[in-house]
Amino acid sequence: MKIEYHKELEKILEIVKKNPKGSTIKEISEKIGVNRNAVAKYLDVL
């Protein structure tokens, strides 16, 4: 689970870096295939 968590965070960071104007949680969720609530929690950690 911990490894999966880090991989998802890395994917989110990559998307955020590539989109300086921003992305919605829904857009990030769809791009990495993770529930939008999980994406929101990961973003809180960042």
Backbone hydrogen bonds in HBPLUS format (Angstrom, degrees):
<---DONOR---> <-ACCEPTOR-->    atom                        ^
c    i                          cat <-CA-CA->   ^        H-A-AA   ^      H-
h    n   atom  resd res      DA  || num        DHA   H-A  angle D-A-AA Bond
n    s   type  num  typ     dist DA aas  dist angle  dist       angle   num
A0005-TYR N   A0001-MET O   2.92 MM   4  6.14 154.6  1.99 149.3 156.5     1
A0006-HIS N   A0002-LYS O   3.10 MM   4  6.41 156.0  2.16 146.5 151.4     2
A0007-LYS N   A0003-ILE O   3.01 MM   4  6.31 155.5  2.07 150.9 158.0     3
A0008-GLU N   A0004-GLU O   2.98 MM   4  6.24 158.3  2.03 152.4 157.8     4
A0009-LEU N   A0005-TYR O   3.01 MM   4  6.27 157.3  2.06 147.6 154.1     5
A0010-GLU N   A0006-HIS O   2.94 MM   4  6.14 157.0  1.99 147.0 153.1     6
A0011-LYS N   A0007-LYS O   3.00 MM   4  6.27 155.0  2.06 146.1 152.6     7
A0012-ILE N   A0008-GLU O   2.96 MM   4  6.22 159.1  2.01 150.1 155.6     8
A0013-LEU N   A0009-LEU O   2.89 MM   4  6.13 163.3  1.92 152.7 157.2     9
A0014-GLU N   A0010-GLU O   2.96 MM   4  6.15 155.4  2.02 146.4 153.1    10
A0015-ILE N   A0011-LYS O   3.06 MM   4  6.35 157.3  2.11 148.4 153.6    11
A0016-VAL N   A0012-ILE O   2.93 MM   4  6.20 162.7  1.96 154.8 159.7    12
A0017-LYS N   A0013-LEU O   2.91 MM   4  6.10 158.8  1.95 150.7 156.2    13
A0018-LYS N   A0014-GLU O   3.04 MM   4  6.21 150.7  2.13 144.2 152.0    14
A0019-ASN N   A0015-ILE O   3.11 MM   4  6.22 124.0  2.44 141.2 154.5    15
A0019-ASN N   A0016-VAL O   3.32 MM   3  5.25 144.8  2.45  95.6 105.4    16
A0022-GLY N   A0019-ASN O   2.85 MM   3  5.35 157.6  1.90 117.4 125.1    17
A0028-ILE N   A0024-THR O   3.04 MM   4  6.37 165.1  2.06 155.3 158.4    18
A0029-SER N   A0025-ILE O   2.85 MM   4  5.96 163.2  1.88 150.6 156.1    19
A0030-GLU N   A0026-LYS O   2.96 MM   4  6.17 159.4  2.00 150.8 155.1    20
A0031-LYS N   A0027-GLU O   3.04 MM   4  6.24 151.6  2.12 145.7 153.4    21
A0032-ILE N   A0028-ILE O   3.06 MM   4  6.32 154.2  2.13 157.3 162.5    22
A0033-GLY N   A0029-SER O   2.83 MM   4  5.62 125.4  2.13 142.3 155.4    23
A0034-VAL N   A0029-SER O   3.20 MM   5  5.08 147.6  2.31 134.5 141.0    24
A0038-ALA N   A0035-ASN O   3.05 MM   3  5.30 123.0  2.38 102.4 116.4    25
A0039-VAL N   A0035-ASN O   3.08 MM   4  6.48 156.0  2.14 150.8 157.9    26
A0040-ALA N   A0036-ARG O   2.99 MM   4  6.21 156.2  2.05 144.0 149.8    27
A0041-LYS N   A0037-ASN O   3.12 MM   4  6.40 152.8  2.20 141.7 148.3    28
A0042-TYR N   A0038-ALA O   2.91 MM   4  6.24 157.9  1.96 152.8 159.1    29
A0043-LEU N   A0039-VAL O   2.91 MM   4  6.17 157.1  1.96 153.1 159.1    30
A0044-ASP N   A0040-ALA O   3.04 MM   4  6.31 143.3  2.18 140.4 150.2    31
A0045-VAL N   A0041-LYS O   3.17 MM   4  6.51 143.7  2.31 142.9 151.9    32
A0045-VAL N   A0042-TYR O   3.10 MM   3  5.14 123.9  2.43  95.3 109.3    33
A0046-LEU N   A0042-TYR O   3.18 MM   4  6.56 145.0  2.31 143.0 152.3    34
